[in-house]
Amino acid sequence: MRILVVGAGATGGYFGAQLQQAGRDVTFLVRPRRADVLRERGLRITGLGTETVLTPRLLTAADIDGHYDIVLVSVKATALPAAIDDVAAAVGPRTTVIPFLNGMAHMDALNERFGAEAVLGGVVRVLTTLDAEGDIVRLGALAEIVIGEQRGGTSQRVARLAEVLSGAGFDLLVSPDIRGAMWHKWVFISTLGALNTLVRGSVGDAMAVPGGERLGPQIAAEAAAVAAAAGYPVPTQTLDTVRAFMTRPGSADTASLYRDLVAGQPTEAEQIFGDLTARARALGVPTPLLDATTVALRVHEQHVGRPDMVETVASPSTAR
């Protein structure tokens, strides 16, 4: 199967490289500036005591050479509208689109453009970042992809795709409740991002001051309450894991959103927090800590030059 990876950043670049090394037919759809970096330096992955340099097959939107069997969408949510336009020519009647974005709003956009039957749900968990040279740096061993049919259950299509994506140096799981899995990741990333944003530091920084040990669990409770009201309650064991992660003394963990924040870059404020708090309001769930985080991030977005940003308002159709 021909695989097109949309984006070659810290996430798409890493998983695409793993698939390429495993012998899969992989092409990366990138913007011209990223293409220049990858042609000059190669697709380079460092960290954890290893370095891998690959020569990736690259395309820009103007060079798309027909339809692909699998399209893995791995861009920041702020870049999704442009990415959808760029990749449209690669999506045919037999193409399966698998997005790896945070939150849930991207599903509506992809469903509208390509049809819900063409789009699977997806979750990725990986500890990577891009350095100043544009290389991918591994920060930890975690690397996992979860896929599933939007409508739930299992299917022969997902089983076939799992065979293609498995055995490539990362864990590949199939979920019969992928929307639940996506909501549960949303609870985790919103809790970590809010904790980092509110304390302006890592999990360990929060734990090092009086009262800091309560903040992470309080944020997690708010996010979990929204998920439950939306119909996707977080299992007790999963929520306990989230709380434990947010209360580890000495932890240097930060969310990628927070790293963008301190670097003075645009963040996924609306996709992770604006949408979540809008759904909370529509569902009648109070979220004071998540609301405070949303406002703080919106102020940041104004400072980095996005005055066109407006408050997200959930309609009854999106509140579910």
Salt bridges, closest charged atoms under 4 A:
ASP25 OD1 - ARG57 NH1 2.76
GLU51 OE2 - ARG44 NH1 3.81
ASP65 OD2 - ARG2 NH1 3.58
ASP85 OD1 - ARG113 NH1 2.80
ASP86 OD2 - ARG31 NE 2.80
GLU117 OE1 - ARG151 NH1 3.68
ASP135 OD2 - ARG41 NH2 2.60
ASP135 OD2 - ARG44 NE 3.96
GLU144 OE2 - ARG125 NH1 2.52
GLU149 OE1 - ARG151 NH1 3.56
GLU149 OE1 - ARG157 NH2 2.75
GLU213 OE2 - ARG214 NH1 3.50
ASP240 OD1 - ARG243 NH1 2.74
ASP253 OD2 - ARG248 NH2 2.25
ASP260 OD2 - LYS76 NZ 2.69
GLU270 OE2 - ARG298 NE 2.70
ASP275 OD1 - ARG279 NE 3.08
GLU301 OE1 - ARG306 NH1 2.64
GLU311 OE2 - ARG281 NH2 3.22
